[in-house]
Amino acid sequence: MVQPLDPPTESPMMPTKILVVDDEPTMQVLIRKAFRRRIRKGEFEFSFANNGTEALEQVTQDSEIDVVITDINMPQMDGLTLLNHLIELQRPTLTPVILSAYGDMTNIRTAMNRGAFDFLTKPINFEDLEITLEKTVRHVRHLKETIAQKQRSEATNQAILKAIPDLLIRLNNQGICLNVFNSDRVVLFGSAEEISGHPLAEVLPPDLAEKQMQRVQAALETGELQVFEFPLPLEEQTHYIEARTVVSGEAEVLTILRDISDRKQAEIDLKAAKEAAEAANRTKSTFLASMSHELRTPLNAILGFSQLLVAANDLNPDHKKHIATINRSGEHLLTLINDILAISRSEAGNLSLNAYSFDLHRLLLSLQEMLQLKAQDQGVQLKFEDTQELPRYIKTDESKLRQVLMNLIGYSISQSPQGRVLVGSTVKEVNNEEMRDIPSPDSRLVFTVEDNGKGIPPEQLDTLFEPFSQTSTTRAANEDTGFGLSICQDYIHLMGGTIS
């Protein structure tokens, strides 16, 4: 009595369809009896044919038949001929098992060579048959899973290819195009049929083909990505192509071709726009420099004569007061002109550092004397801290440092009417934590300007040093154009410092 084996752990949801081909009348009864439990559980579904002709007809009509158990010696069409026809169906999961008389090794070898998965000898041992079926079903399931994985992988690859706007060509080390993908994406090189099997020299112009082959060889030798951009002249216009070549297998590479003409045109347009902007900026700077010169010449005459008139003894107090107003207004206008010229130089990138050694103490003293007059006019108490601990001589751009300090202190004075302004200075070593990120061979001078004015709103601090920007306090004071602090920042950065 046949003892059915346990079902396989990979039991499918649908029964495995098995076709038994044998001309013996009792075969159907014996098979159904031996596998009745598996049939009831829905694991196996048997069908039967008396010869190869009937079997071929059933297999052709039912694509879900997975296993064919066939005798060799049958009327009309024998089992070996049936095997030939099964191969022609090109169904990779259709798995034949041969039944043959004991000792008929010639036919068994022939059957195995024609694609039989296994064989059994007659008379059939049904326990052996069940073991063989279990093995065959596992083989079929493995084939199905492998095919399903391959189909999923191919579907993923196709989805990726559809998402890539590039032409992909697989090349061997001789430059022969083995496969072409997405030939419709970059139509400049022709169809897939026009590219596949052809050498690069027939796809690209000879000089470009030679250069691309150099990239192919470099990729194969180094294993590194090779990028090559080249113009491709056509009848109507020149296209720009980017070729990226990577190793994809033994003596094979994958070249990815992309039409970058739009990007190149954008780069050309951007370069032209940049050059036009730079030319316009140079024109503006030249114009501002010329205008500054033309404005300063008569303004210097006005200031000179107004200063002479202020010093005259034969003017009454009202006249002197009016002339002093003219002088202050002229000096303010001269400051604006100088600031505009400095801004134009900065925007044009024409700032340069003229560093030399000078007396720092004398510079600070002259600034104090100069700015005390402005402070007194606005009722501001201006105080410079003791400078004795500072080095007397330093090396930097004296005129720019003077301008920075004058602008900063003048700004504080204008924002602190009837208040006070304190100017401090000290020396910090380079290894100080606060100065660590500043590249310097020596020590650093730190200047601080402190006032008790209204202050700057926090939301306006980020734009404080931008050209033409004004805070609410500077607008209220009506003393600032937004140039001075921007110039300070540019000068300080030029001298290798920071401002905050």
C-alpha positions in Angstrom: 0.0 0.0 0.0 1.3 3.4 -0.9 1.9 5.8 2.1 1.5 9.4 0.8 4.3 11.7 1.7 3.9 15.0 3.5 3.1 17.9 1.2 5.9 20.3 0.4 6.3 23.3 2.6 6.0 25.6 -0.4 2.5 24.3 -1.2 1.0 26.6 -3.9 -2.4 28.2 -3.6 -3.4 26.6 -7.0 -3.0 22.9 -7.6 -0.1 21.6 -9.7 -1.5 20.4 -13.1 0.0 17.1 -14.1 -0.7 15.4 -17.5 -0.1 11.6 -17.6 0.5 10.2 -21.1 0.2 6.4 -21.3 -1.8 3.9 -23.4 -2.4 1.4 -20.6 -6.1 1.5 -19.6 -5.4 0.9 -15.9 -3.0 3.9 -15.5 -5.7 6.5 -14.7 -7.3 4.3 -12.0 -4.0 3.6 -10.4 -2.8 7.2 -10.4 -6.1 8.6 -9.0 -6.1 5.9 -6.2 -2.4 6.5 -5.3 -2.8 10.3 -5.0 -6.4 10.6 -3.9 -5.5 12.4 -0.7 -3.4 15.0 -2.5 -6.2 15.4 -5.1 -8.8 16.0 -2.4 -6.5 18.6 -0.7 -6.3 20.4 -4.0 -2.5 19.9 -4.3 -2.5 17.9 -7.5 -4.8 18.0 -10.5 -4.4 15.1 -13.0 -5.4 14.8 -16.6 -4.7 11.9 -19.0 -3.9 11.2 -22.6 -3.5 7.9 -24.5 -0.7 9.0 -26.8 1.5 11.9 -27.8 -0.9 13.4 -30.2 -3.6 13.8 -27.5 -1.1 15.0 -25.0 0.3 17.7 -27.4 -3.3 18.9 -28.0 -4.0 19.2 -24.3 -0.8 21.0 -23.5 -1.3 23.4 -26.3 -4.8 24.2 -25.1 -4.0 24.4 -21.4 -1.1 26.7 -20.6 -1.3 25.8 -16.9 -0.1 22.3 -17.2 3.3 22.2 -15.4 4.3 18.5 -15.4 4.0 15.9 -18.2 4.6 12.2 -17.2 4.9 10.3 -20.5 5.6 6.8 -21.6 8.0 6.3 -24.5 6.4 3.5 -26.4 2.9 4.6 -27.6 0.8 4.5 -30.8 0.4 7.5 -33.1 3.1 9.6 -31.4 5.7 8.2 -29.1 7.2 9.9 -26.0 10.5 11.0 -27.6 8.6 12.7 -30.5 6.4 14.4 -27.9 9.4 15.7 -26.1 10.6 17.4 -29.3 7.2 19.1 -29.7 7.2 20.2 -26.0 10.5 21.9 -26.5 9.1 23.8 -29.5 6.3 25.3 -27.3 9.0 27.3 -25.5 7.3 27.0 -22.1 10.2 27.0 -19.6 8.1 25.8 -16.7 6.7 22.8 -18.6 8.6 19.9 -17.1 8.5 16.3 -18.6 9.2 13.1 -16.7 9.8 9.9 -18.8 8.4 6.4 -18.1 10.5 3.6 -19.7 10.9 -0.1 -19.5 13.6 -1.3 -17.1 17.0 -1.4 -18.7 16.0 0.7 -21.8 19.0 3.0 -21.2 19.2 4.1 -24.9 15.8 5.7 -24.9 16.3 7.1 -21.4 19.5 8.9 -22.5 17.8 10.2 -25.6 14.9 11.5 -23.5 17.2 13.2 -21.0 19.1 14.8 -23.8 15.8 16.1 -25.2 14.9 17.9 -22.0 13.3 15.3 -19.7 13.7 16.4 -16.0 13.8 12.8 -14.6 12.8 9.3 -15.5 11.0 6.3 -13.9 11.0 2.7 -14.9 8.1 0.4 -15.5 6.4 -1.3 -13.7 5.8 1.9 -11.7 6.7 2.0 -8.1 4.1 4.6 -6.9 6.2 5.6 -3.9 9.1 6.4 -6.2 6.6 8.2 -8.4 5.5 10.4 -5.6 9.0 11.2 -4.6 9.8 12.1 -8.2 6.7 14.3 -8.4 7.6 16.1 -5.2 11.1 16.9 -6.6 9.6 17.9 -10.0 7.0 20.2 -8.4 9.7 21.9 -6.3 11.7 22.4 -9.5 8.6 23.9 -11.3 8.0 26.2 -8.4 11.6 27.3 -8.4 11.4 28.0 -12.1 8.2 30.0 -11.7 9.7 32.1 -8.9 12.9 32.7 -10.8 10.9 33.8 -13.9 8.7 36.0 -11.7 11.7 37.6 -10.1 13.2 38.1 -13.6 10.0 39.7 -14.8 9.9 42.0 -11.8 13.5 42.9 -12.3 12.9 43.6 -16.0 9.8 45.6 -15.2 11.8 47.7 -12.7 14.6 48.1 -15.3 12.0 49.2 -17.9 10.5 51.7 -15.4 14.0 53.1 -14.7 14.8 53.3 -18.4 11.5 55.2 -19.1 12.4 57.7 -16.3 15.9 58.3 -17.8 16.1 60.9 -20.5 19.3 59.3 -21.9 20.5 56.9 -24.6 22.3 53.9 -23.2 24.7 51.9 -25.2 26.5 48.7 -24.0 30.0 48.4 -25.6 32.7 45.8 -25.6 36.4 46.6 -25.4 36.6 46.8 -29.2 34.0 49.6 -29.3 31.2 47.4 -30.8 27.7 48.5 -29.7 26.2 45.3 -28.2 22.9 46.7 -26.9 21.0 49.9 -27.2 18.4 51.3 -24.8 16.1 54.3 -25.1 17.2 55.0 -28.7 14.2 57.3 -29.0 15.5 59.6 -26.3 18.5 60.9 -28.2 17.6 60.4 -31.9 20.7 62.2 -33.2 22.6 58.8 -33.4 19.9 56.8 -35.2 17.6 53.9 -34.3 18.5 50.9 -32.2 18.8 48.8 -35.4 21.2 51.4 -36.8 23.4 51.3 -33.7 23.4 47.7 -32.5 26.2 45.5 -33.8 28.1 48.5 -35.3 31.4 50.0 -34.1 31.5 53.5 -32.6 33.2 54.8 -35.8 30.0 54.2 -37.7 27.8 55.8 -35.0 30.0 58.9 -34.3 32.2 61.0 -36.5 35.7 59.4 -36.6 37.4 62.0 -34.4 34.7 61.8 -31.7 34.7 58.0 -31.9 38.4 57.9 -31.3 38.1 60.2 -28.3 35.2 58.2 -26.9 37.2 54.9 -27.3 40.0 56.5 -25.2 37.3 57.0 -22.5 36.2 53.4 -22.9 39.8 52.1 -22.4 40.3 54.4 -19.5 37.2 53.1 -17.8 38.2 49.5 -18.3 41.7 50.1 -17.0 40.9 52.3 -14.0 37.3 51.3 -13.2 36.5 54.9 -12.8 33.7 57.0 -14.3 34.7 58.7 -17.5 32.9 61.9 -18.6 33.3 63.4 -22.1 31.4 66.4 -23.5 31.5 67.1 -27.2 29.8 69.2 -29.9 27.9 67.2 -32.6 27.5 69.4 -35.7 24.4 68.7 -37.7 22.8 70.4 -40.7 20.6 72.8 -38.8 22.5 73.4 -35.6 25.3 72.0 -33.3 24.1 69.8 -30.4 26.2 69.3 -27.3 26.4 65.7 -25.9 27.6 64.4 -22.6 28.9 60.9 -22.6 29.3 59.1 -19.2 31.1 55.7 -19.4 31.2 53.1 -16.6 32.4 49.5 -16.5 29.4 47.2 -16.7 31.0 43.7 -17.0 34.0 41.8 -18.1 35.5 43.8 -20.9 32.3 45.8 -21.3 31.1 49.3 -20.5 27.9 51.2 -20.4 27.9 54.6 -22.1 25.2 57.0 -21.2 24.6 59.7 -23.8 22.6 62.9 -22.9 21.7 65.8 -25.1 22.8 68.8 -23.0 22.3 71.4 -25.7 19.7 73.3 -23.6 22.1 73.4 -20.6 24.9 74.6 -22.8 22.8 77.3 -24.3 21.7 78.4 -20.8 25.4 78.5 -19.8 26.2 80.6 -22.9 23.3 82.9 -22.1 24.3 83.2 -18.5 27.9 84.0 -19.5 26.7 86.6 -21.9 24.4 88.1 -19.3 27.3 88.1 -16.8 29.6 89.8 -19.2 26.9 92.4 -20.1 26.3 93.1 -16.4 30.0 93.4 -15.8 30.4 95.8 -18.7 27.4 97.8 -17.5 29.0 97.8 -14.0 32.3 99.0 -15.4 30.5 101.7 -17.3 28.6 102.8 -14.2 31.8 102.8 -12.2 33.6 104.9 -14.8 30.6 107.3 -14.9 30.5 107.6 -11.1 34.3 108.2 -10.9 34.0 110.9 -13.6 31.0 112.5 -12.0 32.6 112.4 -8.6 35.6 114.2 -10.0 33.4 116.8 -11.8 31.4 117.3 -8.6 34.3 117.5 -6.2 36.2 120.1 -8.2 33.5 122.9 -7.8 32.6 121.6 -4.3 36.2 122.0 -3.1 36.1 125.6 -4.3 32.9 126.2 -2.4 34.3 124.7 0.7 37.6 126.6 0.4 35.9 130.0 0.0 33.3 129.3 2.7 36.2 128.4 5.1 37.9 131.7 4.2 34.7 133.6 4.8 34.2 132.0 8.2 37.6 133.1 9.2 37.0 136.7 8.1 36.6 139.4 10.8 34.4 141.8 8.9 31.3 139.6 8.8 28.4 139.9 11.3 27.4 136.8 13.4 24.4 136.0 11.2 26.5 135.9 8.0 29.1 133.7 9.7 26.3 131.4 10.9 24.9 131.1 7.3 28.4 130.5 5.9 29.1 127.8 8.5 25.8 126.1 7.4 27.0 126.2 3.8 30.4 124.7 4.9 28.8 121.9 6.9 26.4 121.1 4.0 29.3 121.1 1.6 31.3 118.7 3.8 28.4 116.4 4.1 27.9 116.4 0.3 31.6 115.7 -0.2 31.3 112.7 2.2 28.4 111.4 0.1 30.3 111.7 -3.1 33.3 109.9 -1.6 31.0 107.1 -0.3 29.4 106.7 -3.7 32.8 106.4 -5.4 34.0 103.9 -2.8 30.8 101.8 -3.3 31.3 101.8 -7.1 34.9 100.6 -6.7 33.8 97.9 -4.3 31.0 96.6 -6.6 33.5 96.6 -9.5 36.0 94.6 -7.5 38.6 97.4 -7.8 39.4 97.6 -4.1 43.0 97.0 -3.3 45.0 97.0 0.0 47.9 99.4 0.4 49.5 98.2 3.5 52.5 100.0 5.2 53.7 100.8 8.7 52.2 103.9 10.4 51.8 105.5 13.8 48.5 104.1 15.2 48.5 106.5 18.2 48.7 109.5 16.0 45.9 108.2 13.8 43.6 107.7 16.8 44.5 111.1 18.2 43.7 112.8 14.9 40.4 111.0 14.6 39.5 112.1 18.2 40.3 115.8 17.4 38.4 115.7 14.1 35.3 114.0 15.5 35.1 116.0 18.7 33.8 119.0 16.7 30.9 116.9 15.2 30.2 115.4 18.7 30.1 118.9 20.3 27.7 120.2 17.6 25.2 117.4 18.5 25.8 117.6 22.3 27.5 114.2 22.4 30.2 113.2 24.8 32.9 111.5 22.8 35.5 109.6 24.7 38.5 107.5 23.5 39.9 104.9 25.9 43.6 105.0 26.8 45.7 103.8 23.9 49.0 103.3 25.8 48.8 99.5 25.7 48.4 99.5 22.0 51.4 99.0 19.7 52.5 102.4 18.4 53.3 101.2 14.9 51.2 98.7 12.9 51.1 97.6 9.3 47.9 97.8 7.4 46.1 100.2 5.0 46.0 103.4 7.1 43.5 105.3 4.9 41.0 102.4 4.9 41.3 101.9 8.7 40.8 105.7 9.2 37.7 105.6 7.0 36.3 102.6 8.8 36.7 104.2 12.3 35.5 107.5 11.1 32.3 106.0 9.6 31.6 103.9 12.7 32.2 106.6 15.2 30.4 109.2 13.0 27.4 106.8 12.8 27.2 106.4 16.6 27.4 110.2 17.1 24.6 110.7 14.6 22.4 108.1 16.4 23.1 109.4 19.9 22.1 113.1 20.2 22.8 114.5 23.6 24.3 111.1 24.6 27.7 109.6 24.8 30.0 107.5 22.5 32.8 105.4 23.9 35.6 104.2 21.6 37.7 101.3 22.9 40.7 99.4 21.5 42.7 96.4 22.6 45.0 93.7 21.3 44.0 90.0 21.1 46.3 87.1 20.4 45.6 84.9 17.5 45.1 81.8 19.7 42.2 83.5 21.4 39.1 81.4 21.0 37.1 84.3 19.4 39.8 84.9 16.8 40.6 81.2 16.0 38.8 81.2 12.6 40.6 84.4 11.4 43.7 83.6 9.4 46.6 85.8 10.7 50.3 85.6 11.2 50.3 88.0 14.2 48.0 89.6 16.8 44.7 91.3 16.1 43.5 94.8 17.0 39.9 94.9 18.2 38.1 98.2 18.1 34.7 98.7 19.8 32.3 101.7 19.4 29.6 101.9 22.0 26.8 104.5 22.3 23.6 105.0 24.3 21.4 105.8 21.3 18.1 104.2 20.5 19.8 101.1 19.2 19.0 99.0 16.1 15.9 96.7 16.0 16.9 93.0 16.0 15.1 92.3 12.7 17.2 94.9 11.0 20.6 93.7 12.1 21.0 91.3 9.1 20.8 94.2 6.6 22.8 96.7 8.6 25.9 96.3 6.4 24.2 96.0 3.0 24.5 98.9 0.5 21.7 101.4 0.5 20.1 99.9 3.6 18.8 102.1 6.4 17.5 101.2 9.8 14.5 103.0 11.3 16.8 105.0 13.5 19.0 106.2 10.6 15.9 107.2 8.6 14.7 109.1 11.6 18.0 110.9 12.0 18.1 111.7 8.3 21.9 111.5 8.4 22.7 108.2 6.7 22.5 107.1 3.1 23.2 103.4 3.8 26.7 103.6 2.2 29.0 104.1 5.2 28.5 100.8 7.0 28.6 98.8 3.8 32.0 100.5 3.0 33.2 99.6 6.5 32.4 95.9 5.9 34.1 95.8 2.5 37.2 97.5 3.9 37.4 95.4 7.0 37.1 92.1 5.0 39.8 93.4 2.6 42.1 93.9 5.6 41.4 90.4 6.8 39.1 91.3 9.7 35.4 91.0 10.7 32.7 93.4 11.8 29.6 92.7 13.9 
